[in-house]
């Protein structure tokens, strides 16, 4: 009969963190002769010290070797130098952009002055002290004013949304606290029959998250419907972005997980005896 070959041992590589480059390697299985250890896909190094013999069994978590960090130091130094060079290049490009913007502004001012002189000449305003009976407006100023108003409105809407999330989170937290108080005997009974406190915690977290998701869904339907109706009656163009809708629902769920953590933790820490005695 043929002897069954032993399965190949599985090795585990340790991640090398930036800092003091004294990194250790851990493994489980039989240790074979190694010269170079590959760490991840970017870093590698020669073994400086070996703390275990070859062809010996090793246990999980045992330190096997220490890597030589010279090559890693050189790579980190090169990466830092590349980063500084990239920062310098970026600063130069930003300076060039600022100069280009200044030149564009000067060109616009010169064009406006030239246009004003042409108009004065056409309107026979020969006297230099005579006031202009016309006015000129740069559309770029109108666009800048519009952008500033749009940013201010966006900040205002974000502030309103943040306050709404805060008020909604506090409201759901109070609802969950009332629910915990009313269901104290139920919680005590579950704990008395062996339910883990982790399950009690997850139960109330899921309930608070479910309430928030339902509220977010109602808000999405209401908001989209209102936008469509207003657009039809007022003739305004309306753009509904699905990524914004998904982000709103996700943020709502995360907020309610945060506010629902306290009631859920309070329910999971109840004493079963006191909870069963609760009236």
Secondary structure as UniProt FT lines:
FT   STRAND          24..26
FT   STRAND          29..30
FT   STRAND          36..39
FT   TURN            40..42
FT   STRAND          43..50
FT   TURN            54..55
FT   STRAND          57..58
FT   TURN            60..61
FT   STRAND          63..67
FT   HELIX           70..122
FT   TURN            123..124
FT   TURN            128..129
FT   HELIX           139..182
FT   HELIX           184..192
FT   TURN            193..194
FT   HELIX           197..234
FT   HELIX           242..268
FT   HELIX           272..277
//
